[in-house]
Amino acid sequence: MTISEQYALDVWRLRSQEQPPPPAPGTHEAKLFRAWWVARKEAREELGRPVRSTAPRTLRRRARRA
């Protein structure tokens, strides 16, 4: 079963129980990656290792979409 099929099944099941649908797959990925990057940056700062000044381009682009 693909993730899309599982999502469709979950939406159908929750609608039949009159509950709100779950978030679509991939909805929170950008926020999750950004939080991971920030935690990694802070850990490197604590260890005294060099830190890049900005997030990688792909994370900046995805964070704007979220």
JOZIGI-V65185 format. One record per residue. PHI is phi in whole degrees, -180 to 180 (999 if undefined). PSI is psi as a letter, one per 20 degrees, with the letter a starting at -180 (none if undefined). D_LAST is the distance of its C-alpha to the last C-alpha in Angstrom with 2 decimals. Layout:
{{PHI & PSI & D_LAST} {PHI & PSI & D_LAST}}
//
This chain:
{{999 & p & 27.03} {-80 & r & 23.71} {-65 & h & 20.34} {-67 & g & 20.11} {-65 & g & 23.58} {-63 & g & 22.89} {-63 & g & 19.89} {-61 & g & 22.22} {-65 & g & 24.93} {-64 & g & 22.91} {-62 & g & 21.85} {-60 & g & 25.50} {-61 & g & 26.86} {-70 & h & 24.77} {-64 & h & 25.61} {-67 & h & 29.24} {-97 & j & 29.05} {58 & l & 27.41} {-115 & q & 24.32} {-68 & q & 20.67} {-71 & q & 18.94} {-73 & r & 16.74} {-66 & q & 13.00} {-64 & q & 12.79} {-59 & p & 13.10} {86 & j & 10.25} {-63 & h & 7.67} {-105 & j & 7.25} {-61 & g & 8.32} {-62 & g & 6.10} {-65 & h & 6.72} {-66 & g & 10.13} {-63 & g & 10.94} {-64 & g & 10.28} {-62 & g & 12.47} {-63 & g & 14.94} {-64 & g & 15.25} {-64 & g & 15.92} {-63 & g & 18.42} {-65 & g & 20.06} {-63 & g & 20.44} {-64 & h & 22.04} {-65 & g & 24.31} {-66 & h & 25.47} {-63 & g & 26.23} {-64 & h & 28.32} {-83 & i & 30.22} {78 & k & 30.93} {-89 & q & 29.48} {-62 & q & 28.06} {-124 & p & 24.36} {-69 & q & 22.38} {-75 & h & 21.35} {-132 & r & 17.80} {-71 & q & 15.15} {-57 & q & 15.82} {-55 & g & 14.68} {-65 & h & 12.61} {-71 & h & 10.58} {-63 & g & 10.28} {-66 & g & 9.25} {-70 & h & 6.53} {-66 & h & 5.29} {-67 & h & 5.60} {-72 & h & 3.81} {-75 & none & 0.00}}
//
